[in-house]
Amino acid sequence: MDKKYGILFSVSAIASAITASIYFTDKLSSNNALVNLSEQSEKSNSHSSVKLNNTQQSLPLQNRTKTPIENNASSPTANNSAIILQAESPIAGIEKIQQYEENLESNDDFPDNNLLNVQQGKEFFAEQNKRSNDNQLFVTNKKGSGVLIGDVRDAKKLVLESASEYLNLTEQDDLQLINATRDKQGAVSYKFEQSYNGIEVFDRQVIVESRSNNELSLVMGQLQPKLSVNTTPDLLAKEALDNALNGMENAPASSPDILKSPKLLIYIDDQQIAHLTYSSVIKYQTSNNELKIERVFVDAHSGKMIAKISRLHTALNRNIYTLNKQCMSQNMSDLPGTEVAANTDSHTQAAYDNAGISYWFYKHMIDIDSYDDKGIAMRASVHAYFQSPNSNQCSGDNAFFSPDEDQIVYGQGGDKLSNPPSALDISGHEWTHGVTSKTSNLTYQNESGALNESFSDILGSVIEGWKNSGGTENGNPDDGISMTADDWKIGEDVAEESSGWVRFLNNPTQDGRSKDNYNNRYTGSDDNGGVHLNSGINNLAFYLISEGGSHPNPEVSTINVQGIGVEKSVKLIYKSFTHLSSSANFKTAANRVAFDAAEMYGDCSQERYTVQKAYESVNVKGDWTDFTVTDDGICPDTPQPPEPTPPTNNTDNYALGSNAESSSNYSYYYSAAKAVDGNIKTPWVSRALYSPSQSEWLGTDLGDEKSISSVTIKWNGSDYARNVSIWLWDKNLSSWKRVSSTTSGGSGNLLMEFANQSSQYVYVTMSNGNYRRWYAINELEIR
């Protein structure tokens, strides 16, 4: 069959910082020859590059030396080192990393002087929320705790040695480094994947992060507890894959193309049953004339198909099985197609221009170089057709990003869409799938897939708003991003709103399909477990974070959210969603965004408060501390007392009979007054803790100034705080001053002594509660 080619053209219109290539695809001959698995090499390996961002070295992994993290902070740990690894090719991937780590301990030129103290790590995990019911791990560390992560070994040791008993890991479990990144502020993130007997456990990852001064900040992810798997396969890879394909419903009509060679993986199914599988990426035609590209997991013992995950991330169509072998299968084997000039027609020009706009948005607003932050070429193929569902008709009504081909494919358009590449929000949506594939790599199914889609919807909308507000290759809009009503839609420029092909971030259910709150989420198997249907939940949360307001359906929520603006919101969501583990769910994502808001703007900031209220508006409840809101602001550190009276001197317990107040009470019976009434049988008890790091305070008004040199806290059993500070009001400075603090508070009587001070008001602040229950004080003594 003759092949039809476009005109060969070398794209150079955009400056050298960006490479945007547009490819024309037509009906080309198909090659369905059986691929010999033993000869087929992997085209790509997402785990082959392990480095710190902005580090341009590319030495072979086996020759790489340890490179210090640049750290200008005035800290006793400023000279701690981190390992920076980068494979020069896909072959030098995880296996090389594992070899490197195994040899690391015997390397004499790398002093072993900054490893995390294991006992300190155990105490950290003991004081935190270890795991939720879905095995998602999310624990945070307060600033100033002194728990340090100096390098990759510290990060690994923290999880394997300090947390194994809490995470129920076995002796066969290990962690393999996937990558290490450093942001512009110097914070470092290490991402590991779980392995069992040396075999990777799919979708089980953990992230350990440290601040710029090497202080531990966060541990998150999902690990599989109590694994027990026979890791010796009974079948060869080709035999197992052939058995699975022959037994499939809607089986391949011809031999598949193997895009990635099979490798052994442990796959955890929805019932939490572990399977030893061969995993491969295949492209095939079904007997119903559909073209599919899927990652498959085949049982290595029985040859049964365990799971399939689509590799095509679509923009508008809720049904991912819409490709046509007649229209698309021949071209897919020859992607990207024939290169043509950008100005060949309106489709090529639009795809070319919108790739550039997306690039400059990422460059100026997010500060990354292309969607992989390494200047990767932004390739797009146009004039593509796809098989319509349940028919033999060819349709151009779709677009998708392929992480295996590292490119976008735009449909020609048809009854529903007109010139899909001309929609900037669709283009931005698809390029953001590229960002996700290079960072968090959120698995494209169920809740993690919905978060994947939502992140693309959000960035696609904001890229359009950025351009419409004046963003160009020269910089961000002068007056910031101002989103219009149309900017908060996806696909409105190429589809009729009544068609059901337009999504609404500010009111997801307006399209007639999408969900707008977690309690009403789709839980079936269609749409890869609702990746498009449920994306509206996080879309609406982001809209509320940015613009404020309340849920469009008052029957869901009447919470009023104060917006923080689009620019803050998009930078925040980008930071959070590119640092999720691949199996993250809605709750984990909400926790992550709240954590990053607190890190960036403060624990008691409006930004942090807004995030919490926005996610609560869509019924996503995170493991966060409730805020105290007063007329003076959000989450005040301490209340402001009235003007004190002159001091008196005596050595009695000044607390007895004093007026007491607290940040919260468990009930009236356990009120603050009970801590100062002399009856130790009725303690003061705080409200239940939402997290062990939650802060509470107990304050006393002594009536007039007293000369004070000690405070004794008599805890009620084991309901104590580890971190305790004593604050006195200095009337001369009109401010509070901390006169004593400890990070080793425990059960029994805690005596805190300090130089003699005069004050009328004494406040005790507490955090890091034992057992994550509440704080309880039998008696407070002030002398």
C-alpha positions in Angstrom: 0.0 0.0 0.0 1.3 3.4 -0.9 2.0 5.8 2.0 0.9 9.4 2.0 3.3 11.9 3.6 3.1 15.5 4.4 5.9 18.0 3.7 8.9 17.6 5.8 9.6 20.7 7.9 12.0 21.5 10.7 10.2 23.5 13.3 12.2 26.5 14.6 9.8 29.3 15.0 9.7 29.2 18.7 12.9 30.2 20.5 15.5 27.6 21.3 14.1 27.2 24.9 11.0 25.4 23.5 10.8 22.7 20.8 7.2 22.3 19.5 6.8 19.8 16.7 3.5 19.1 14.9 3.0 15.9 13.0 0.5 15.1 10.3 -1.0 11.6 10.4 -2.8 9.8 7.6 -3.8 6.2 6.9 -0.6 4.3 6.8 0.0 0.6 6.3 -0.3 -1.6 9.3 2.2 -4.1 10.6 0.7 -6.7 12.9 3.5 -9.1 12.9 4.0 -11.0 16.2 6.6 -9.4 18.3 9.2 -11.7 19.7 9.3 -10.9 23.4 12.9 -12.0 23.7 14.0 -9.5 21.1 11.7 -6.6 22.0 13.4 -3.9 24.1 11.7 -1.4 26.2 11.1 1.9 24.5 11.1 3.9 27.7 11.6 3.4 31.5 10.0 6.0 33.7 12.3 4.9 36.5 15.5 5.4 34.6 16.3 8.9 35.7 17.1 9.6 39.3 18.4 13.1 40.0 17.9 16.3 41.8 16.2 18.9 39.7 18.4 21.4 38.0 21.4 19.2 38.2 22.8 18.8 34.7 25.3 16.1 35.3 24.7 12.9 33.3 27.5 10.5 34.4 26.8 6.8 34.1 25.2 5.7 37.3 28.0 3.3 38.2 30.6 6.1 38.0 28.6 8.7 39.8 30.0 10.2 43.1 28.0 11.6 45.9 27.1 15.2 45.3 26.4 17.6 48.3 23.1 19.4 48.4 23.8 23.1 48.2 22.6 24.5 51.5 23.3 28.0 52.7 21.2 27.8 55.8 23.0 28.6 59.0 22.4 25.2 60.5 24.7 22.7 62.2 23.5 20.2 59.6 24.2 22.5 56.6 27.0 20.3 55.3 24.9 17.1 55.2 25.0 15.4 51.9 22.4 13.9 49.6 22.9 11.3 46.8 22.2 12.6 43.4 21.7 9.7 40.9 20.9 9.8 37.2 20.9 6.9 34.7 22.4 7.7 31.3 19.9 5.4 29.6 16.8 3.3 30.3 19.0 0.3 30.7 20.9 1.9 33.6 17.6 2.0 35.6 16.4 0.6 38.8 18.8 -2.3 38.8 21.8 0.0 38.7 20.3 2.1 41.5 19.8 -1.0 43.6 23.5 -2.1 43.0 24.6 1.4 43.9 22.7 1.4 47.1 24.0 -2.1 48.0 27.6 -0.9 47.6 27.0 2.4 49.4 27.6 1.2 52.9 31.1 0.0 52.1 32.2 3.2 50.4 34.8 4.7 52.7 34.8 8.1 51.1 31.3 8.8 52.3 31.3 9.3 56.0 28.4 7.7 57.9 27.9 10.5 60.3 24.5 11.9 59.7 22.1 8.9 59.8 18.8 9.5 61.6 18.7 8.1 65.1 16.4 5.1 64.9 14.9 5.7 68.4 14.1 9.3 67.4 12.4 8.0 64.3 10.3 5.5 66.2 9.2 8.3 68.6 8.2 10.4 65.6 6.0 7.6 64.1 4.7 6.7 67.5 3.4 10.3 67.9 1.8 10.5 64.5 -1.2 9.2 62.6 0.3 6.1 61.2 -2.2 4.8 58.7 -5.8 5.3 57.6 -8.1 2.4 56.7 -7.0 2.4 53.1 -3.3 2.0 54.0 -2.6 5.6 53.0 0.3 7.0 55.1 0.4 10.7 55.8 2.5 12.0 58.7 3.9 15.5 59.2 6.7 16.8 61.4 6.6 20.2 63.1 9.3 22.7 62.5 12.0 22.8 65.1 11.6 19.2 66.1 15.2 18.3 65.4 14.5 15.1 63.4 17.0 15.3 60.5 17.2 13.7 57.1 20.7 14.2 55.8 20.7 11.9 52.7 18.8 9.1 51.0 19.9 6.6 53.6 18.4 8.6 56.4 15.1 8.7 54.4 15.1 5.0 53.8 16.1 4.2 57.3 13.3 6.3 58.8 10.7 4.1 57.0 12.3 0.7 57.1 13.8 0.7 60.6 11.8 3.3 62.5 8.4 2.7 61.1 8.3 -1.0 60.2 6.4 -2.0 63.3 3.7 0.6 62.6 3.5 -0.2 58.9 3.5 -4.0 59.4 6.4 -4.6 57.0 8.2 -7.9 56.8 11.8 -8.9 56.6 11.4 -9.4 52.8 10.2 -5.8 52.3 12.6 -3.2 51.0 12.5 0.3 49.5 14.1 1.1 46.1 14.8 4.8 45.3 12.8 6.0 42.3 14.0 9.6 42.2 15.1 12.5 44.4 14.2 16.1 43.6 15.1 19.5 45.2 12.8 22.5 44.8 13.8 26.1 44.4 13.7 26.7 48.2 16.1 23.8 48.8 13.6 21.3 50.2 14.4 17.7 49.1 11.9 14.9 48.3 12.9 11.2 48.1 10.4 8.8 46.4 10.8 5.1 47.0 8.9 2.1 45.7 8.2 -1.0 47.9 9.8 -4.2 46.8 9.3 -7.8 48.2 12.1 -10.3 47.7 13.6 -7.9 45.2 10.4 -7.6 43.1 8.7 -4.2 42.7 5.2 -3.9 44.3 3.1 -1.9 41.8 1.6 1.3 43.0 3.1 1.1 46.5 5.3 4.1 47.1 6.4 6.3 49.9 7.7 9.8 49.8 10.1 11.3 52.5 10.6 15.0 52.4 12.9 17.4 54.3 13.1 21.1 54.5 16.0 23.2 53.3 17.8 22.8 56.7 17.5 19.0 56.4 14.7 18.8 59.0 12.2 16.1 58.3 8.9 17.6 57.1 6.7 14.9 55.7 6.3 11.1 55.1 3.4 10.0 52.8 2.4 7.2 50.5 0.9 3.8 50.5 2.8 0.6 51.5 1.4 -2.9 51.5 1.5 -4.6 55.0 2.1 -8.2 55.8 3.0 -9.3 52.2 3.4 -13.0 51.6 3.8 -13.9 47.9 5.4 -16.9 46.1 7.9 -15.0 43.9 9.0 -17.9 41.8 6.9 -17.9 38.5 5.5 -21.1 37.1 5.2 -19.7 33.5 7.5 -17.9 31.2 6.5 -14.4 30.3 5.5 -15.1 26.7 3.5 -18.2 27.8 1.7 -16.3 30.5 0.9 -13.3 28.2 -0.4 -15.6 25.4 -2.7 -17.4 27.8 -4.1 -14.2 29.2 -4.7 -12.6 25.8 -6.4 -15.8 24.4 -8.7 -15.9 27.4 -9.7 -12.2 27.3 -13.2 -11.0 26.8 -13.2 -8.8 23.6 -9.8 -10.4 22.8 -7.3 -9.0 20.4 -8.2 -9.7 16.8 -4.5 -10.2 15.9 -1.2 -10.4 17.6 -0.5 -7.4 19.8 2.5 -5.1 19.6 4.5 -5.2 22.8 5.5 -1.7 23.7 7.3 -2.7 26.9 8.9 -6.1 27.6 7.2 -8.1 30.4 8.7 -7.7 33.8 7.8 -9.4 37.1 5.8 -7.2 39.4 3.6 -7.8 42.5 0.1 -6.4 41.9 -2.4 -5.8 44.7 -6.0 -6.1 43.6 -9.0 -4.4 44.9 -9.5 -7.1 47.6 -5.9 -6.4 48.8 -4.8 -9.8 47.5 -1.2 -9.9 46.2 -0.4 -11.5 42.8 3.0 -12.2 41.2 2.5 -10.9 37.7 4.1 -10.2 34.4 3.5 -6.6 33.5 3.7 -5.3 30.0 2.4 -2.4 27.9 0.6 -3.7 24.7 -1.2 -2.2 21.7 -3.8 -4.3 20.0 -7.0 -4.4 18.0 -10.1 -6.0 19.6 -12.6 -8.2 17.8 -15.0 -5.2 18.1 -12.7 -3.0 16.0 -11.2 -1.0 18.9 -7.6 0.0 19.3 -6.3 -0.1 22.8 -3.0 0.7 24.5 -3.0 -0.8 28.0 -0.7 -1.8 30.8 -1.6 -5.4 31.6 -0.9 -7.6 34.7 -0.9 -11.3 34.0 -0.6 -13.9 36.8 2.9 -15.5 36.6 1.5 -18.8 38.0 -1.8 -19.3 36.1 -1.6 -17.0 33.1 -4.9 -15.3 34.2 -5.4 -11.6 33.4 -5.4 -9.8 36.7 -5.8 -6.2 35.6 -5.6 -3.8 32.7 -5.0 0.0 32.9 -5.4 2.3 29.9 -2.4 4.2 28.8 -4.4 6.8 26.9 -5.3 9.8 28.9 -8.2 11.5 27.2 -9.5 15.0 27.5 -13.3 15.1 26.8 -14.6 11.6 26.3 -15.7 9.8 29.5 -15.3 6.4 27.7 -11.7 5.6 27.1 -12.4 2.8 24.7 -13.1 4.8 21.7 -10.2 4.2 19.3 -10.7 2.7 15.8 -8.4 0.3 14.1 -9.5 1.4 10.6 -9.0 5.1 11.5 -6.2 5.0 14.0 -4.5 1.7 14.4 -2.4 2.0 11.2 -1.2 5.5 12.2 -0.5 4.6 15.8 2.3 2.2 14.6 4.0 5.1 12.9 3.5 7.9 15.3 4.4 10.7 15.3 3.8 10.7 11.6 5.2 13.1 9.0 6.5 16.4 10.2 5.0 19.4 8.5 5.2 23.2 8.7 3.3 24.8 11.6 1.4 27.0 9.2 0.2 24.1 7.0 -3.4 24.5 8.1 -5.5 25.7 11.0 -5.1 22.5 12.9 -1.3 22.4 12.7 -1.0 26.1 13.5 -3.4 25.8 16.5 -1.5 22.8 17.9 1.8 24.5 17.4 0.7 27.8 19.0 -1.0 26.2 22.0 2.0 24.0 22.7 4.0 27.3 22.9 1.5 29.0 25.2 1.5 26.0 27.6 5.3 26.0 27.5 5.5 29.7 28.5 2.9 29.3 31.2 5.0 26.5 32.8 8.1 28.6 32.3 6.9 31.8 33.8 4.2 30.8 36.3 5.6 27.5 37.5 9.3 27.9 36.7 9.8 24.6 34.8 11.3 24.0 31.4 8.6 22.1 29.3 6.4 19.5 30.9 9.3 17.4 32.2 11.4 20.4 33.4 14.2 19.2 31.1 13.2 20.9 27.9 11.5 17.9 26.3 10.2 18.5 22.8 6.4 19.1 22.8 5.1 16.9 20.0 1.6 16.8 18.7 0.0 14.8 15.9 -3.2 16.2 14.2 -5.9 15.0 11.8 -6.4 11.8 13.7 -9.6 9.7 13.7 -10.9 7.3 16.4 -13.4 4.5 16.4 -16.7 5.5 17.8 -18.1 3.3 20.6 -20.4 0.5 19.5 -20.2 1.3 15.8 -17.9 1.0 12.8 -18.1 4.7 12.2 -14.9 6.8 12.3 -14.9 10.0 14.5 -12.4 12.7 15.2 -14.1 13.8 18.4 -11.3 13.3 20.9 -7.7 14.0 21.9 -5.3 12.2 24.2 -1.8 12.3 25.6 0.3 9.1 25.4 3.0 8.8 28.0 4.5 5.9 26.0 5.0 8.1 22.9 5.5 11.4 24.9 3.1 13.3 22.7 -0.5 14.5 22.1 -2.8 13.1 19.4 -5.6 15.4 18.3 -8.7 14.2 16.6 -9.9 15.8 13.4 -13.1 16.9 15.0 -16.6 15.9 13.8 -20.2 16.1 15.1 -19.3 17.1 18.6 -16.0 19.0 18.3 -14.7 21.5 15.9 -10.9 21.6 15.4 -9.9 20.2 18.8 -6.3 21.5 18.8 -7.6 25.0 18.6 -8.9 24.7 22.2 -6.2 26.0 24.5 -7.7 24.5 27.6 -7.7 21.0 25.9 -4.1 21.5 24.8 -3.1 22.6 28.4 -5.1 19.7 29.8 -3.2 17.2 27.6 0.3 18.7 28.2 -0.5 18.5 32.0 -1.0 14.7 31.6 2.6 14.9 30.5 3.6 16.7 33.7 1.9 14.1 35.8 3.5 11.2 33.9 6.9 12.8 34.7 6.3 13.5 38.4 3.7 11.8 40.6 2.6 9.5 37.8 -0.8 9.1 39.3 -2.3 5.7 38.3 -5.0 6.2 35.7 -7.8 4.4 37.6 -10.2 5.0 40.5 -9.4 8.0 42.8 -5.8 8.4 41.7 -7.0 8.6 38.1 -9.7 11.2 39.0 -7.0 13.3 40.6 -4.9 12.9 37.5 -7.8 14.1 35.3 -8.6 17.0 37.8 -5.0 18.2 37.7 -5.2 18.4 33.9 -8.6 20.1 34.0 -7.2 22.7 36.5 -4.0 23.5 34.6 -5.9 23.5 31.3 -8.3 26.1 32.6 -5.7 28.3 34.3 -3.4 28.2 31.2 -6.4 29.6 29.2 -7.0 32.2 31.9 -3.3 33.1 32.0 -3.2 33.7 28.2 -6.5 35.7 28.2 -5.2 37.8 31.1 -2.1 38.8 29.1 0.4 36.1 29.6 2.9 35.7 26.8 6.4 34.3 26.1 7.7 37.5 27.7 6.2 36.9 31.1 3.1 36.6 33.3 0.1 39.0 33.0 0.9 42.4 34.5 -2.2 42.4 36.6 -2.2 38.7 37.5 -4.6 36.0 36.3 -8.3 37.0 36.2 -10.5 34.1 35.2 -13.7 34.6 33.3 -16.7 32.3 33.5 -15.6 30.6 30.2 -12.1 30.1 31.6 -13.6 27.8 34.2 -14.9 25.5 31.5 -13.0 22.8 29.6 -13.7 22.5 25.8 -16.2 25.3 25.4 -14.4 26.8 22.4 -14.8 23.6 20.3 -18.1 22.0 21.7 -21.6 23.1 22.4 -22.3 23.3 26.1 -25.5 21.3 25.7 -23.6 18.5 24.1 -22.3 17.1 27.4 -18.7 17.4 26.1 -17.9 20.5 28.2 -16.8 20.3 31.8 -17.5 23.0 34.4 -15.0 23.4 37.2 -17.2 25.8 39.2 -20.3 23.6 38.9 -19.3 20.0 37.8 -22.8 18.5 37.7 -23.8 21.0 35.1 -22.6 18.6 32.4 -25.1 16.0 33.5 -22.4 13.4 34.4 -19.7 14.7 36.7 -19.8 14.5 40.5 -19.3 17.4 42.8 -18.8 15.9 46.2 -17.1 12.8 47.6 -20.2 11.4 49.2 -21.8 11.1 45.8 -18.7 9.9 43.9 -19.0 7.2 41.2 -17.7 3.8 42.5 -18.3 1.6 39.5 -15.8 0.1 37.0 -16.8 2.2 34.0 -14.6 5.1 32.9 -11.6 3.4 34.6 -13.3 3.7 37.9 -14.6 7.2 37.3 -11.5 9.1 36.3 -13.5 11.7 34.4 -16.8 11.4 36.4 -15.1 12.0 39.8 -12.6 14.7 38.6 -15.2 17.4 39.3 -14.8 16.8 43.1 -11.3 18.2 43.2 -12.0 20.6 40.4 -14.6 22.3 42.5 -12.3 22.3 45.6 -9.7 24.1 43.5 -12.3 26.7 42.2 -13.3 27.4 45.8 -9.7 27.8 46.9 -9.1 30.2 44.1 -12.3 32.2 43.9 -14.0 31.5 47.2 -17.8 31.2 47.7 -19.7 28.1 48.6 -20.8 24.9 47.0 -23.2 25.4 44.1 -25.6 23.0 45.7 -26.5 24.2 49.2 -27.8 20.7 50.1 -24.3 19.4 49.9 -22.6 22.2 51.9 -23.2 25.8 52.9 -19.6 26.4 54.1 -18.4 29.8 52.9 -14.8 29.8 51.6 -12.6 32.8 51.3 -10.6 32.6 48.0 -6.8 33.2 47.9 -6.5 34.0 44.2 -5.7 31.9 41.1 -1.9 32.4 41.1 -1.4 31.3 44.7 -3.8 28.4 44.2 -2.2 27.1 41.0 1.3 27.2 42.4 0.1 25.4 45.5 -1.8 22.7 43.6 1.2 22.2 41.3 3.5 21.7 44.2 1.2 19.3 45.9 0.0 17.2 42.9 3.5 16.7 41.5 4.6 15.3 44.9 1.9 12.7 45.5 2.5 9.0 45.4 1.1 7.2 42.4 -1.8 5.6 44.4 -2.9 8.8 46.2 -6.6 9.2 46.9 -8.8 12.3 47.5 -8.0 12.4 51.3 -4.3 12.1 50.7 -4.4 14.9 48.1 -6.4 17.1 50.5 -3.9 16.4 53.3 -1.0 17.2 50.9 -2.4 20.5 49.7 -3.2 21.6 53.3 0.3 20.6 54.4 1.9 22.6 51.6 -0.3 25.6 52.3 1.0 25.5 56.0 4.6 25.1 54.8 4.3 28.0 52.3 2.1 30.4 54.3 2.0 29.3 57.9 -0.1 26.9 60.1 -2.6 29.6 60.9 -2.6 31.3 57.5 -5.7 32.2 55.6 -4.4 30.0 52.8 -4.2 27.0 55.0 -7.7 27.7 56.4 -9.1 28.2 52.9 -7.8 24.8 51.7 -9.4 23.0 54.6 -12.8 24.7 54.1 -12.7 24.1 50.3 -12.1 20.4 50.7 -14.7 20.1 53.5 -17.2 21.8 51.1 -16.9 18.8 48.7 -17.0 16.3 51.6 -13.3 15.4 51.5 -12.2 15.4 55.2 -8.5 15.5 55.8 -6.5 14.7 58.9 -6.1 18.3 59.9 -6.4 20.4 63.0 -9.6 22.5 63.3 -9.0 26.2 63.3 -10.0 28.7 65.9 -11.6 31.7 64.3 -12.1 34.9 66.3 -12.6 38.6 65.6 -8.9 39.0 65.7 -8.2 36.5 63.0 -7.6 32.8 62.3 -5.9 30.4 64.8 -4.4 33.1 67.1 -1.4 31.8 69.0 -2.6 33.1 72.4 -5.4 35.3 73.6 -4.7 38.9 74.4 -5.2 39.6 78.2 -6.4 42.8 79.8 -4.0 45.2 81.5 -2.5 43.5 84.5 -2.5 44.9 88.1 0.7 45.3 90.3 2.4 42.2 91.6 2.3 40.6 95.0 4.7 38.0 96.5 3.9 34.7 98.0 4.9 31.1 97.7 1.5 29.4 97.5 0.0 27.7 94.5 -1.2 30.7 92.7 -3.3 28.6 90.3 -5.8 27.5 93.0 -8.9 29.5 92.7 -7.6 31.5 89.7 -9.7 32.1 86.6 -8.9 29.5 83.9 -9.7 29.2 80.3 -8.6 26.9 77.5 -8.6 26.5 73.7 -11.2 23.7 74.1 -13.0 21.5 76.6 -14.0 17.9 76.2 -17.2 18.9 78.0 -18.4 21.2 80.7 -17.6 18.5 83.3 -14.0 18.5 82.1 -13.6 22.3 81.8 -10.5 24.5 82.3 -11.7 25.4 85.8 -11.1 21.8 86.8 -7.4 22.2 86.5 -7.3 24.9 89.1 -9.9 23.8 91.6 -7.7 21.5 93.7 -9.8 18.4 93.0 -7.6 16.0 91.0 -10.5 13.6 90.5 -12.0 15.8 87.8 -9.3 16.8 85.3 -9.4 19.3 82.5 -9.6 17.4 79.2 -9.3 19.0 75.8 -11.4 18.1 72.8 -10.4 14.9 70.9 -7.3 15.5 68.9 -7.5 15.4 65.1 -3.8 14.7 64.9 -1.1 14.2 67.5 0.6 17.5 66.5 -2.6 19.5 67.3 -1.9 22.4 69.6 -4.0 23.3 72.6 -3.6 25.8 75.5 -4.6 26.2 79.1 -4.4 29.7 80.6 -4.8 31.3 84.0 -5.6 34.8 85.3 -4.0 35.1 88.7 -5.9 38.3 89.6 -2.8 40.4 89.9 0.9 40.1 89.2 2.7 37.4 91.1 6.4 36.5 91.3 6.7 33.1 89.5 9.6 30.7 89.0 8.0 27.3 88.3 5.0 25.6 86.8 4.1 22.0 87.6 1.7 20.1 85.4 0.1 17.0 86.9 -1.0 14.9 83.9 -4.0 12.6 84.0 -2.3 9.2 83.3 -0.9 8.8 79.8 -2.9 11.6 78.2 0.1 14.0 78.1 1.8 16.2 75.6 5.4 15.8 74.7 5.9 19.4 73.6 5.1 21.9 76.3 5.8 25.6 76.6 5.1 28.1 79.5 4.2 31.7 78.5 4.0 34.7 80.7 2.5 38.1 79.9 5.1 41.0 80.1 3.1 44.1 80.7 6.0 46.4 80.0 6.5 45.0 76.5 2.8 44.3 76.0 3.6 40.8 74.7 3.9 37.2 75.7 7.3 35.6 76.3 8.1 32.0 76.5 10.0 31.3 79.7 10.4 27.5 79.5 9.8 24.7 77.1 10.4 21.0 76.7 10.1 18.3 73.9 10.2 15.4 76.3 7.1 15.8 78.4 5.7 12.6 79.7 3.3 11.0 82.2 3.4 11.9 85.8 4.3 15.4 87.2 6.2 17.7 84.8 8.1 20.4 86.6 9.2 23.4 84.5 11.5 25.9 86.3 12.8 29.3 85.1 14.3 32.5 86.4 11.9 34.5 88.6 9.4 36.5 86.6 6.5 38.7 87.5 3.2 38.2 85.7 -0.6 38.0 86.1 -1.3 35.6 83.3 0.3 32.2 82.8 -0.4 30.1 79.7 0.6 26.5 78.9 0.7 25.4 75.2 0.8 21.7 74.3 1.4 19.6 71.2 2.4 16.1 70.1 -0.1 14.3 72.3 0.4 10.7 73.4 -1.9 8.1 71.6 -3.6 10.9 69.5 -6.5 11.2 71.9 -6.6 14.4 74.0 -4.7 16.3 76.6 -5.7 15.9 80.3 -4.4 17.8 83.3 -5.4 16.8 86.9 -3.9 19.9 88.5 -1.9 23.0 87.5 0.6 24.4 90.1 2.1 27.8 89.7 4.7 28.9 92.3 
